[in-house]
């Protein structure tokens, strides 16, 4: 399992390196070619697409991955049900586009909704095949699809933006990524649903998947409600600023979580009956996440007034305070977002639903309270409530049952929390010093954050253990991987 995990992490890491130039270019170039209103219009529709796609998936992806055994005719039945439902949902979204325009008081939002309805059909073509890829632990192929889709999607958006397409360039980029994903997962699985579909025995997939869908749906609605409220009551420009701040602070963490879901859900599902191995594997994972992610989040939050204009241009300076407040949530999310995997791999659907309902209600209350201060108020209310209310509640709830204890989580997090506090103090002090240019200031802040955080964490036994574990994994797994590559060559 360790080898599967390391190989998958390496493949995904390579894909992330391949994607990095395009992600950076997307941050640096596209915002300079587009206006906040362009991002705002697209952000009005993105929640609708995300929620619809989640409902269509109905948790079937996780059910396929978690299932002990699968028959081809069952998978064929799941595929056709998903595709038919996707076509119906696309038709409903297309017919509803005038109501979307009326809700946002902007006819452009209705047009984008009508075009984006086709994304739901692509989702239906992709869901089952993508789940099969993850079940087979073909992490390298999944990573390659993601990298190619990012590259081609950015290229399409860039060309369209240069031609003056405005918000349509964002729609085109998303469409290209979806098409690449569909082609990639079909080629990766190598399976065409020719078999006669069997609908017998599918009910247990939908029972399991329905609980996952309701829980994930509540989470996604809570995550997307801020964009809907800001778009409706603040307007497209304010939503554009909020969207960029949110994308910089939270979306990278969500992408890490997506990668971890692909990588870890099959592994944890197989270890579910072996409590101590399960516990050890999970705690090793979250310590590595905190070791490498937390110092970076601290540096990003402290340097937000310099970082945001430097990365995406001076016209985006109003997004800096939004970004800074949202990094409060990003501090714990690399760990907290993995806890969905604990609920799912342990088949604790009732607990998952209760947690998702609590998270949704508290997030919505925070959004509504913060809305009176505009987009910045929404970000502040969410960041504070996420760190002080939802994170402790989740850590308590997820450890009520199963092999992971609450003491395990807090003792594992303590070294890195101390490192984050020390890094915050030092990096904040650095901001008062004169620097030759913004790049040097950002680079020095990042280096200082990691140096101080790691130095402080090393004072704790568990902090040192995490660092030793990182070095041990590099020493043992990298040579093993190189030997396999040489043997295959």
N, C-alpha and C positions, 0 to 999 in steps of 0.2 A: 504493500500500500504506500509505503514511503517512496519507493521508486516511482510508482504511478504518479504520486503527488508532485515529486520533484521534476519528473519528465514533463508533466503537464504544465507546471509552473514555469519551467524553462521555455517550453514552446510558446506559452502565452507571453512570457517576458520578451522573447524575440519578436513576437508579433507587435507588442507594445512599442518596442524600439523602432520597428518598421513604420508603425503608425505615427510615432512622435513627430517627425517633420511635418506631416499633414495636419496633425492636431495643432501644432504650434503655428503653422501657416494659417490655419483656420482662425486662430485667435488673433494673429497679428495682421492678417491681410483682409479678411472678409469684413470685420467691423469698420475698417477704413474705407471700404467701398460701399457699405450699406449704412443706413441711418437707424437710430433707435426704434422708429416707428416700424421699420421692416421686420426687425426681430419681434416687436410687440405684436404685430398682426399674426405672424407665424406662431408665436407663443399662445395666442388666443385659441388656436385649433389643436395644438399639440396635446393638451390634456384630454380632449375628446378622443383623439386617435389612440392615446395610451390606454385610457380606461376601456375603450371598445375592444382593443386588441387583447387586453387582460381578460375581459369577460369571455371572449371567443376562445382563448386558450383553456379556460375553465379548469386550470390546474392540471390539465392532462399531461403536460410535459413532466411535471414532478411525479405524477402517478406512474408514468411509463418508466422513469428512472428508478423509482423506488420499488416497483413491482418485482417480486422474486422470479417470475417467469412470464414470458410473452409468447403468444402464437401469432403467426403472420396474418391469419384471417381476422384476428381481433384488432391488430394494428391497422389493417385495411379498413375495418369498420370505423375505427376512431378517425382515420384520415377523412373519409367521406362525410362523416357527420360534421367534422370541423370545417371542411371546405364549404358545404352547403350553408352552414350557419354564417360563415364569413361573407358569402355572397348576399345573404339576406340582410346582414348588418350593413354592408356597403350600400345596398339599396335604401335602407332606412336613413342612413347618414346623408346620402345624396338628397333625399326628399326633405330632410330637415334643415338643409343649408339656409333657406330663407329665414327660419326661426333663429339660427345662429347669428345671422347678420342683424336681425332686430334686437337680439339680446345685447350685443356689443355696440349697437348703434353705428355699425360700420359695414357697408356692403362688401368691402374687400374680404372681411372675415368669412362671409358666406361663400364667396367664390373659392377661397382656399379650402373650406370645408368640403365643398362639392368635389374638388379635385382629389383631396386627400382620402376621400371615401374608397378610392381604388386601393389604398394601402391595406385595407382590411382583407381584400381578396388575396393579396400577396402573403399576408399573415397566415391565412388559412392554408395556403400551399406549403408553408414553411414549418409550422409548429411541430407536427409529428416527426418529421425528418430531423429537425434540430434536436428533439428529445432523444431520438435513437442515436444520434452522434454522441451526445453526452453520456448516454447509458453505456455505449461501447468504449467510453473514455478516449475518444479520438480527439484529444485536446489540441494536438498540433493542427489538425484540419480546421477545427473550429476557430483557432487563433488566426490561421491564414485567411479564412473567409472574412473575419473581422477586419484584418489589415487591408485586404484588397478592397473591401467595401468602403472603408474610410478613405482610401486614396482616390478611388474613382468618384465617390460622392463629393469629396472636396474639389476635385478637378471640374466636375460638372457645375458646382456652385460658383466656382471662381470664374469660369467662362461666362456663365449667365450674368454674374454681377458686373463683370467688365462690359458686357453688352447692355447694361442698364436695366436688368430684369427686376431689380429690387427684391421684394419678399419672395417672388417666384423662384429666385435662385436658391433659397433655402428649401423650398418645396422640391425642386428638382434634385438637389443633393440628397435629400431623404429618400426620394423615389429610387435613385440609382443604388443607394446602399441596400434598400429592400430587395431590389431585383438581383443584385449580386448575392445576397444572402440566400434567396430562394434557389438560384442556380447552384451555389456552393454546397448547400446541405443535401440537395438531391444527388449531386455527383459524389459527395462524401459517403453517403449511406449506400449508394449503388442499388437502391431498391425502388421499383416502380409498383404501385399498388394494383397489380393485375389480378390478384387472388379474389375469389368471391368473398365479399365481406361477411363477417359473422358478427351479429349484434348480441349474441348470447354471452353472458358473463361480463358485459361492459359496465354493468351498473356499479360494481365496486370501484372501477376507475373513476366514475363520476361522483361517487360518494366521497372518495378520498380527494379527488381534484376539486370538487365543489367547495369543500371546506377550505382548501388552499386558496381557491379563487376568491371566496368571500373575505378571507383574511388579507390576501394581497390586494384585493380591490379596495378594502377600507384604507390600507396603507397608501395606495396610489391616489385615491381620492383626497386623502389628507395632504399628500405631497403636491397635488395639482390644484387644490382649492385656492391656494394663494394666487396663482396666476389668473384663475377665473375671476376672483374678487377684484384684483388690481385692474385687470382688463376692463371689467364692468364699471368700476367706480372711480378709478384713477385715470385710465385711458391708455392708449397704445404706447405713447412715449415713456410714461412711467413704467409700464410693463416691460418695455424694451430694456430699460436700465435694470429692472429687477431680474429679468431673464438672464442677462449677462452676468450679474453678480452671483445669481444662483448657479449658473452653469460653471463658473469658475470655482465656487466653494463646495457645492454638494455633488454635482454630477460626476466629477472624477472619483469621489468616494462610491457613488452608486455603480460606476463602471468596475471598480475594484470588487464590489459585492457581486456583480454579475459574473465576473471571472471566477470568484470563489464559489458561487453556486455551481457553475459548470465543473469546477475542479473537485469540490469537496463533497457535494451531496451524494454522488455515487459511492465515495469512500466511506463517509460516515454512515450511510445506509447499510453498508456491508459490515461495519463494526458495531452496529447497534446492539447486538447480543453479547458483546464483549466489553463490559462496562469500563474496566480499567484502561484497556487499549483505546477505547473511545475517548475517555477523559483525557488521557495523555496526549493523544493526537490533537484534540481540539485546543487544549491549553498551549501546546507548542505553536500552533497556528496563530492564535491571538497575540501571543508574546512577540512573534516576529512582526505582525502587523503594527503593534504599538511601537516597537523598536524603530521601524523604518518610516512610519507615516506620521506619528505624532509630532516630532520636531519640525517637520516640513509644514504642517498645518499651523503651528505656532508662528513660524517665520512669515507665512503668507498673511495671517491675520494682522500681525503687528505692522507689516510693511504695506498694507492695502492702499493707503493714500498715494504711495509711490508706484506700487506694482500695477494697479489697474490702468492708470493712464499710460504707463510705460508699455504694457502689453497690448492694449487695444485702442489706444489713442486718447487724446485729451477730451474729445467730445463725450467720452464715457466716464469722466471723473465722477458724475453723480452716482455711479454704480459702486464706488469704492466703499462707502459706509455700509451699503447693503452686503457686500462681500465680507467685510470685516465682522459684522454681526453673525452672519451665517457660518463663519468658521468656528463659532462656539459649538454648533451642532456637529461640525465636521471633526471635532476633537475626539469624540467617543464613537462616532458612527462606523469607523472601520471595524471595530469590535462588535458594537450593538447590531449592526446589520447582518453579521454572521449568525446571530441567534435565531433568525428565521430557520436556518438549517437545523438547529437543535429541535425545534418544534416539528419540522417536517420529517427528519430522519428518525425521530422517536415516535412518529405517528400521533402526536399530541394535538390533534386538530381543534379540539374544544378549547384548550389553553391558547392556541394560536388565534382563534376567533375572538376570544375575550380580550387578549392583548391588543389586537388590531382595532377593536371597537374603542378601547380606552385611548389608544394613540390617535385615532381619528377625531374623537370628541375633543380631546385636549388641544390638538393642533388647530382645529376649526375655531375653538374659543380664542386661542392665541391670535389667529389671523384676524378675527373680527375685532378684538381689542386693539391690535396694532394698526388696523386700517385707518383709524382716525388721524394717524400721523403719516399716512401715505405709505409708499413702498418701503421706506427705511423703517417705519414703525412695524410693519408686518415682519420684516427680517429680524428686527430686534426681539419682538415678542416670541417669534418661533425659536430663535437661537437660545434665548434665556430659558424658555419653558422646556426645550428639548434637553438641555444639559441638566437642569435642576429638578425636573419632574419626570419626564418620560424615560430618561436613561436609568435612574435608580429604580423606577417601577418595573421596567423590563428586566433588569438584572435580578430583581427579587422574584418576578413571576417565572422566569425561565428556569430558575434553579429550585423551584418547589418540588419538582420531580426529575428523575433522571440521574445520571452519574455525575453531572457537573454541579458542584456546590457553590453557594454564594461566596463563601470564603475563598474558594478557588479564584473566582473572578476578581475580587477586590485585592487579594494578595498578589495576583499576577499583574494587576493594573498599577499598584502602588508605586513601584520604581519609576514607571514611565510618567505617572501623574506628577511625581516630584520633579522629574526631569523637565516636564512641560512648564511647571511653575518657574523653575530656575531659568529656563530658556526665555520665557516671557519677560522676566525682569531684566536680563542682560540685553536681549534684542531691543526692548523698549528704550533702554538707556542709550544704545548705539544710535538711535534715530536722531538724537540731539547733536551728534557729531557732524562736522562738515565733511562731505565726500565730494570727490572730483566730478562724478556723474551718478545718475540713478542706477546704472548697471552695477557699478562697484558697490553702492550701498546695498542693493539687493543681494549680491553675491556674498558680501561680508556678513550680512544678516543671516543668510541661510547656513553658511559655514559655522557661524557662532551658535546658531540654534542647535545644530546637530552635535557640535563639540560639547556644549554645556549640558544638553539633555543626556547624551550618552555618558558623559563623565559623572553626572549625578546618578543616573540609573545604575552605573557600575558600583556604586556604594552599597547596593542592595544585592543580596544573594540571588534573587530571581532575575534581576537585571543582568548580572554577570552570566547567569545560566543561559539566558536568551542569546547573549552575544557569543558564548561558547558554542551553543547549538547552531547558530548561523555559520560559524567557521567550520564546525564539524560536517554540516551538510555540504558545504563547498568542497571540503577535502574528500569526502566519501563518494558523493554522488557525481561530481563533475568528472573525475577520472573514469568512473564506471560508464558514464555516458560517452565519453570519448572513445573508450575501448569498443563499445557497441557500434559507434559510428565507423570506426576503423575496420571492424569485422565485417560490417555490411558493405563497406566499400571494396 
